[in-house]
Amino acid sequence: MNETKTPFCRLLWLGTLGGWESEAIGVSLNGAVVVGWAINENGRKRAFRWTEDDGMQDIGTLGGSTSIARGVSADGTIIVGRAYTANGFYRAFRWSQEHGMKALKGFFRSTAWAVSSEGIVIVGNGLRAGQWRAFRYASDSEEIEECGTLGGAESMAFGVSANGAIVVGRTLNAAGQWRAFRWTQNERKMQDLGTLGGSVSVAFGVSADGAVTIGTALNADGQLRAFLWTQSEGMRDLGTLGGSDSQADGVSADGSVIVGTAQNQTGNWCAYLWTQEQGMQDLNVLCADQLSDGSVLVHARAVSADGRFIVGYGNNATTGRSE
């Protein structure tokens, strides 16, 4: 996790739960709470909640052996993800400090990918009649709504706006191609966000007001490129770090800061920070004075609402772990 001002001032490796690997996937509004997964001492993948005071804490499962945390509310008290049950099926969960981990109702198998700022609206995908469908779940009323498709069989929701009114993800169109979509509560239908000239796109995140969507799409040359989409300008290629491919995974509340992973000139994947003013910058360059020899920041997965805190994973040469 990087606490960022100008310049970058601190880099923290979050460690593991006793195993050899971990990945930070979500971060609270003020950067105080980080969530993701880590391998424990028994070699099991477990969802974690991390704070600087308490370190990394295992938040459990639904009776099975593994779990993954993917999203966290603005205040860090609500966490969503997926976990295995005692009978071997994985279900979307909502975890709170008060009630612990609870499975979401409505699907035989499901995954929660993101949660609204107040921790009420959860989005993800569930298995219905053998097909994956994007859903929007309101935890206060326990109402679940499928977001539909663009003419194909399946869809998955990966991001949600701060108020829960806008959902983004990917869906199959009538031609069987995966397309990034934007779904609004007012219209209750999907909008195809297009591509960068290729046939495939996927949306991973959305700004607080829903105006900016980010993700990755194929261009006309068959390269995967990170994109920024707005209603007025459509899809914009954010470039790379000198290589051919890139992906955008996280976006700040106002849409001005984007993070992800991109190939550099040697073809290696590196975590990046993108801003309108500076474009795409390699976090390994920005944090060079704090990285030990051989350590690499590989993938930035999320950024806090104010754009100051970035979480993800890298290879820590000091410990020999991916964390």
Summary of the structure (lengths in Angstrom):
residues: 323
radius of gyration: 18.5
end to end distance: 10.0
largest distance: 52.6
contacts: 1251
relative contact order: 0.12
helix: 2%
strand: 61%
